[in-house]
Amino acid sequence: MACTFEAIVASNGDRGIVAAQACFDEVDRLELILSVFNPSGEVSFLNRNAAASPVSVGPELFRLLQLCRDMHKETEGAFDVTSGALSRCWGFHDRKPHLPEPQALAESLESVGFHRVSLGHDRNVSFSSSGLHINLGSVGKGYALDSGAAKLRTFGMETALLNAGFSSILALGSGFDGAGWLVGLRHPVFKDQRLGTVRMRSCALGTSGQEEQWFEADGQRYGHI
């Protein structure tokens, strides 16, 4: 998922290390399913083939796509995992951002929108546009943290702080002292600055900014969001 996962756990002895490793193993397993950076992964296979014919996906990916469809409706299209064509058009997918040509941008927009995705019976998924490209970057890390936390709980771990790329954070319990996990908020533009801090107790936090993926053209700053 192109980021570092970390776990801080409260435990005596080696149990915490074993539990944290189980959490990371779960993240590795989901990487094979969800990441567009893994060409042999399930999402990558779906992107390559779903426009030609329906693709049968596993139950886990299908449930996540159903969740993405529901969030797309609830946000009136603001949340959309089909924006991969735009990420490629602007060069952010390959980490070579640039201003796209108007024609290329217009063509990419014709391949965006969850209404172009069909979730059918027997977990079949199909695309109505050949250029449609699903990218779960907006939801995959959080889903992985939820799954990792479930693994921790099987070891009886109820106090932990998990983070993915320092932008998706999941707090189990209220920290070592009961006052809550103290978490710093990175500045959305300047990497070496902090906006503030928050106390997290049994909750999750997701942030995103343009401090890493951005470029400047003709005096205008463009970010990946």
C-alpha positions in Angstrom: 0.0 0.0 0.0 3.1 2.2 -0.5 3.4 3.1 3.1 4.8 2.0 6.5 2.6 0.3 9.0 3.5 0.6 12.7 2.0 -0.9 15.9 2.5 0.3 19.5 1.2 -2.3 21.9 0.9 -2.5 25.7 2.0 -5.9 26.8 4.2 -7.7 29.3 6.7 -10.3 27.9 6.7 -11.5 24.3 3.0 -11.7 23.7 2.9 -8.1 22.3 5.6 -8.9 19.8 3.8 -12.0 18.6 0.5 -10.1 18.4 2.1 -7.2 16.5 3.6 -9.7 14.0 0.2 -11.3 13.5 -1.2 -7.8 12.7 1.6 -7.2 10.2 1.0 -10.6 8.6 -2.6 -9.6 8.1 -1.5 -6.4 6.4 0.8 -8.3 4.1 -2.1 -10.6 3.2 -4.4 -7.7 2.3 -1.6 -6.1 0.3 -1.9 -9.0 -2.1 -5.6 -8.3 -2.6 -6.0 -4.5 -2.4 -2.9 -2.8 -3.7 -2.6 -1.4 -7.2 1.1 -1.4 -6.7 1.1 -5.2 -6.8 0.6 -6.3 -10.5 -0.4 -9.8 -9.5 -2.9 -8.7 -6.9 -6.7 -9.2 -7.1 -7.5 -5.5 -7.7 -4.8 -5.2 -10.5 -6.3 -8.3 -12.1 -9.8 -6.8 -11.9 -8.6 -3.5 -13.5 -7.1 -5.4 -16.4 -10.0 -7.6 -17.2 -13.4 -6.3 -15.9 -14.1 -4.2 -18.9 -13.8 -7.1 -21.2 -15.9 -9.6 -19.2 -17.2 -10.0 -15.6 -14.5 -11.0 -13.1 -15.3 -13.1 -10.1 -13.6 -11.7 -7.0 -13.1 -13.0 -3.5 -15.7 -12.3 -0.8 -13.4 -9.8 1.0 -12.8 -7.6 -2.0 -16.5 -7.9 -3.0 -17.6 -6.7 0.5 -15.2 -3.8 0.3 -16.4 -2.8 -3.1 -20.0 -2.8 -1.8 -18.9 -0.5 1.0 -17.2 1.8 -1.5 -20.4 1.8 -3.7 -22.5 2.8 -0.6 -20.1 5.6 0.4 -20.1 6.8 -3.2 -23.9 7.2 -3.0 -23.9 8.7 0.5 -21.4 11.4 -0.4 -23.1 12.1 -3.8 -20.0 11.0 -5.7 -17.4 12.8 -3.6 -15.9 9.5 -2.5 -15.0 7.5 -5.6 -12.5 4.7 -5.8 -12.8 4.7 -9.6 -10.7 7.9 -9.9 -7.6 5.8 -10.8 -7.8 7.0 -14.5 -7.4 10.6 -13.3 -4.5 9.7 -11.0 -2.7 8.1 -14.0 -3.7 11.1 -16.3 -2.1 13.6 -13.9 1.0 11.3 -13.4 0.5 10.8 -9.7 0.2 7.0 -10.0 3.7 6.8 -11.4 5.0 9.6 -9.2 5.7 11.7 -12.3 3.0 14.5 -11.9 2.4 16.9 -14.7 -0.4 19.0 -16.2 -2.4 16.8 -18.6 -3.5 17.7 -22.0 -7.2 18.8 -22.2 -8.1 15.9 -24.5 -6.4 13.3 -22.2 -8.2 14.8 -19.2 -11.6 14.7 -21.0 -11.0 11.1 -22.0 -10.0 10.1 -18.4 -13.2 11.7 -17.0 -15.2 9.3 -19.2 -13.7 6.5 -17.2 -14.6 7.8 -13.8 -17.7 7.1 -11.7 -18.9 4.1 -9.7 -22.0 4.0 -11.8 -19.7 2.4 -14.4 -19.1 -0.5 -12.0 -21.5 -3.4 -11.8 -21.5 -5.7 -8.7 -23.5 -8.8 -9.7 -24.4 -12.2 -8.5 -21.8 -14.7 -7.5 -19.4 -11.8 -6.7 -19.0 -10.9 -10.4 -17.7 -7.4 -11.1 -17.7 -5.7 -14.5 -16.8 -2.2 -15.8 -18.7 -0.4 -18.6 -15.6 1.6 -19.5 -12.3 0.2 -20.7 -10.3 2.9 -19.1 -11.9 2.6 -15.6 -9.3 1.9 -12.9 -10.1 1.2 -9.3 -7.7 2.5 -6.6 -8.5 1.7 -3.0 -5.9 4.2 -1.6 -8.6 6.1 0.1 -10.0 3.2 2.1 -7.5 0.3 1.9 -5.2 1.4 4.7 -8.1 1.9 7.1 -9.5 -1.4 6.2 -6.2 -3.0 6.8 -5.9 -1.4 10.2 -9.4 -2.7 11.2 -8.3 -6.2 10.2 -5.0 -5.9 12.0 -6.8 -4.7 15.1 -9.0 -7.8 15.0 -5.9 -9.9 15.0 -4.5 -8.1 18.0 -7.8 -8.7 19.9 -7.4 -12.5 19.3 -4.3 -12.2 21.5 -6.2 -10.3 24.2 -4.6 -7.0 23.2 -7.0 -4.2 24.0 -4.5 -1.3 24.2 -2.6 -0.4 21.0 -2.0 2.4 18.5 -1.8 1.4 14.9 -0.9 3.7 12.0 -0.5 3.4 8.3 1.7 6.0 6.7 1.0 8.4 9.6 -2.3 9.4 7.9 -4.6 6.5 8.9 -4.6 5.9 12.7 -6.5 3.5 14.8 -6.5 3.7 18.6 -7.5 0.8 20.8 -8.2 1.7 24.4 -7.0 4.9 26.1 -3.3 4.6 25.9 -0.8 3.5 28.6 -2.0 6.1 31.2 -5.7 6.1 30.4 -5.6 9.7 29.2 -5.8 8.8 25.5 -3.2 8.3 22.8 -1.5 11.6 22.0 -1.3 12.0 18.2 0.2 14.8 16.2 -1.5 16.1 13.1 0.9 16.7 10.2 0.5 20.0 8.2 -1.3 19.3 4.9 1.3 21.3 2.9 4.5 21.6 4.9 6.1 18.2 6.0 8.2 19.6 8.8 5.3 21.4 10.6 2.4 20.2 12.8 -1.1 21.6 13.0 -1.7 20.4 16.5 -2.4 17.3 18.6 -5.4 15.2 19.5 -6.2 12.7 22.2 -7.6 9.4 20.8 -9.6 6.9 22.8 -11.0 3.8 21.0 -11.5 5.6 17.7 -9.9 6.1 14.3 -8.6 9.1 12.4 -7.9 9.6 8.7 -6.1 12.6 7.2 -4.7 13.4 3.8 -2.7 16.4 2.4 -0.5 17.6 -0.4 2.8 17.7 1.5 4.2 14.8 -0.5 2.4 14.3 -3.8 2.3 17.7 -5.5 3.9 19.8 -8.2 3.9 23.4 -9.4 3.2 24.7 -12.9 2.9 28.3 -13.9 2.8 29.4 -10.3 0.0 27.1 -9.4 0.4 24.3 -6.9 -1.4 21.0 -7.8 -1.9 18.1 -5.4 -3.1 14.5 -5.8 -6.4 14.8 -3.9 
